[in-house]
Amino acid sequence: MSGEVGATVEWEEPPLILDGGEVYRNPTEVKMSQIVLPCHANHCGELSIGQLLKWMDSTACLSAERHAGCSCVTASVDDIHFEQTIGVGQVVSIRARVNRAFTSSMEVGIVVTCEDLYSSRQWSVCHAFSTFVARRPEAGKLKQVIPHTQAEQIEYSLAAERRRMRLIHAEIIKDLLTNCPSQPADEHLQCSEGVPAERTRVESVELVLPPHTNHQVSTFGGQIMAWMENVATISAR
């Protein structure tokens, strides 16, 4: 979700030293780094957003499963705003961790940064919040997240508000789809250079093959988002 409540906290904090002298590490945190190869790029020579979404979803899923102790599936992803593009040869780093667990779902925070190995320059790419649902064989609530650092405490508190906003947003969209009357085409703004909506229509039929599946041997949210992004890009162009 966009807005103040959706803002994320940078995770680079001074290390927290536990009573035994050990440096604290969030048990749900998963990190992934990947150099961008030509096969990951789009027609512009930049990292395909669909590929990045796949990496983000896979990293977040591992974080959710580390906390839940069972397989998890993507339920939703909040609005993502990409701040920078990523070129071939640059390194993408993705960090994910569970912000808060509810009854059977969890919010996972994702932070994406990029690094140019030759200049040592690093920059922020985007952040996102995904909701995952645990496929638990037995009933009962998920174990709760215990925040330790200041950043974890802030995200823990905001996660409940973000969840409330998601539920409200879902109800608003449902109400609009149910009650909003359709408008005749002649009531819309007329433009001599307008493009008929039918010309922007793009369809794609995909056969799910082994490369499209995850460790659960089924297609996953990131792969579906990659297909959606590809079709949307063609429609926009």
Residue, then its C-alpha position, 0 to 999 in steps of 0.5 A: m500500500s502506498g502512503e505513510v503507513g507503507a513506508t519501510v524502515e532501513w534495516e542497516e542498524p548498529p548490531l544488537i549484542l545479546d546477553g551472551g555476547e552474541v550478535y543478534r540475527n533475525p531468525t526469519e531473515v533471508k538474503m539473496s544476491q544475484i548478478v544480472l545476466p543477459c538472460h535476465a534482461n529485457h529488450c532495453g538491456e535492463l533487468s526485467i521487472g518480471q524476473l526481479l518479482k520472481w526473485m523477490d517472491s522466492t526470497a520472501c517465501l523462504s522467509a515465511e517458511r522459515h518462520a512457519g515451519c511449513s510450505c507457504v503460498t503468496a496471498s498478495v503483494d502491496d504496491i511496489h514503486f521501482e526507484q531505479t533500473i538495473g543493468v546487466g552486470q550489476v548485482v541485485s541484493i534482496r533481503a526479506r524477513v517476517n514483520r508480523a504473524f497473524t492467525s495463518s498469514m504473515e507479512v514479509g518485508i522485502v528490501v531490494t538494493c543494487e551494487d555496481l561492482y566496478s564503482s562500489r556504488q550502491w543504491s535502493v531499488c524498491h521495497a515491498f510487503s507480501t502476505f503469505v499464508a501457511r499451509r499447515p497440516e494442523a490447526g492453530k495460530l502461527k507462532q508470534v514474531i518477537p521484535h528485538t531491534q528498533a526497526e523490527q518494533i516499528e515494522y511490527s507495529l505498522a504491520a497491523e495497520r497495513r493489514r487493516m488497510r488491505l482489508i479496507h481496500a479489498e472491501i472498497i474495490k469489491d463495492l466498486l465492482t458491484n455497485c459502480p454503473s458502467q458509463p457509455a463510451d460517448e461520455h468519456l473524453q473524446c480524442s482524435e488521436g485516441v487508441p481503441a482499447e481493443r488494440t491494446r489487448v494482449e493475451s498469453v497462454e502459458l504451459v506450466l513447465p518444470p522451470h516455472t515451478n518452485h521447490q513445492v513443484s507448483t507455479f508460484g506468485g513470482q512466476i505469475m507476476a512475471w507473466m503478467e508483467n510481460v503481457a502488460t509491457i506489450s500492451a503498454r508499448 
